[in-house]
Amino acid sequence: MISFNGASFAYDDNIVLNAINFDIEEGAYLSIVGENGSGKSTLIKGLLGLQKPIKGKITISETVKIDDIGYMPQTNAVQKDFPASVYEVVLSGRLNKLGIRPFYSKKDKENALSNMEFLNILDIKNSCFRELSGGQQQRALLARALCAAHKLLVLDEPSSGLDPLACDNLYQALKDINLKQKIAIIMVSHDINRAVESADYILHLQNKQLFFGRTADYLKSDIGKFFTIRGNR
Amino acid sequence: MIELLSEMFSYTFLVRAVIVGFLVSICASLLGVSLVLKRYSMIGDGLSHVGFGSLAIASALNLAPLAVSIPVVVGAAFILLRISENSKIKGDASIALMSTSAMAIGVLVISMTSGLTMDVCNYMFGSILAMSESDVYLSVVLSIIVLILFIVFYNKIFAVTFDENFSRATGVQAGVYNMLIALLTAVTIVLGMRMMGALLISSLIIFPSLTSMRLCKTFKSVIICSSFVSVICFFIGIIISYLYAAPTGATIVGVNIIVFCAFSIAATIKRRRILPQRRIL
């Protein structure tokens, strides 16, 4: 579904990612791991077309259109004091279905509500986004991403700042999305143990590709052993 | 009260001022919500200074002021957006750079031609006498267009304001909507500048949205509340300025300050009331 062929990325001539090669099929669950500054977020930006590779190329199969992709970015500063209800935020995920229509249809609203039900946030529908807990905010943003996603969901460190329980709930929700709705997931995570538990594939980055393959193979590899054991400690 | 209003509206220039002011207040308050949330509040201020420069040049060359200023300010809005997105001069610095340059050019042009006349003073501090009949028609048409465009693109403006990266990633042309917001802002500022003055027009953009954000919790309610706040402040301001012969722009800003303080106090009281209950729970 998606393949990277020798894609490299740079900011102002500093190469942050060199020669990335991998491809994944539809419905896969890929976790991208690596330390801070290893180029994980850059890879996501490249995948979404927000950052152009300086060489190599990224191909997305023709069956996946840009409006089949849902994205859950890290929360930004603007959202911390943004007056918006949870419903308004989730519904805005349907924006790419609007085209030239100015207003949301009944179908858009039903879809938003059903995604909120799926993630258990229907009861806080009218609450103000900025007054929610971190876990609830992440759920609202995930519901928004689901409104946009049909085939692929891209997440950038969704569990950062969550307590362990909220984190478990989030990973469970992602697993459900992947299995029940057959949506492929590509997720950046620095929680390597949880990533290994749930993903089918692991991509380990350190400004270059240290490992790409099935999770089971990753756990057997030297680098996988080294990082998962260190993470456990 | 009714006597006062009928007396006021017997003056044609006041009727004109009220019509244009009413429409501009609504436009400014709607766009203001998005600008404040996007951290673009200073764009309004920067553009009004550019507007001052272009009005000065227009009056020096004896050209129609609005017809010259609108394209110039729209152009400046595009450049400001481009600069703040792409270059290494960050948004606020580039705005300061542009607004002071435009102001300086305006002052130079004025001093070389007419000198500091009443006209120039009006551009800076505003005057309700400044509106000619053709200005009124143009202002009404343009502000209705701004309102319609805002309503049509409401959902898109919300999404782009809340999270630009998400919108871009899911295939929405965020850049186009940023441009639209800048364009509408530019038009609104030029229209309101004659009455409010170049130095005060950006308050129409910033105050109502900040005021309503004290109390409102959803984007839609903030939008609706700020347009009401804006219009009410405008009317109270213009009545006071008529009664006491006070400068219109400054009076309207004064009313806005009072309402902002009232909303802030109300928000604090509301929070105090909720907090003890939470503690019991």
Interface residues (C-beta under 8 A of the other chain):
Chain A: L48 G49 L50 K65 I66 D67 I69 G70 Y71 M72 P73 N76 V78 Q79 D81 F82 P83 A84 S85 E88 V89 S92 G93 L95 N96 L98 P102 F103 Y104 N126 S127 C128 E131 R144 A145 A148 V154
Chain B: L37 K38 R39 I151 V152 F153 Y154 N155 K156 F158 A159 T161 F162 D163 N165 F166 S167 R168 A169 T170 G171 V172 M213 C216 K217 T218 F219 K220 S221 V222
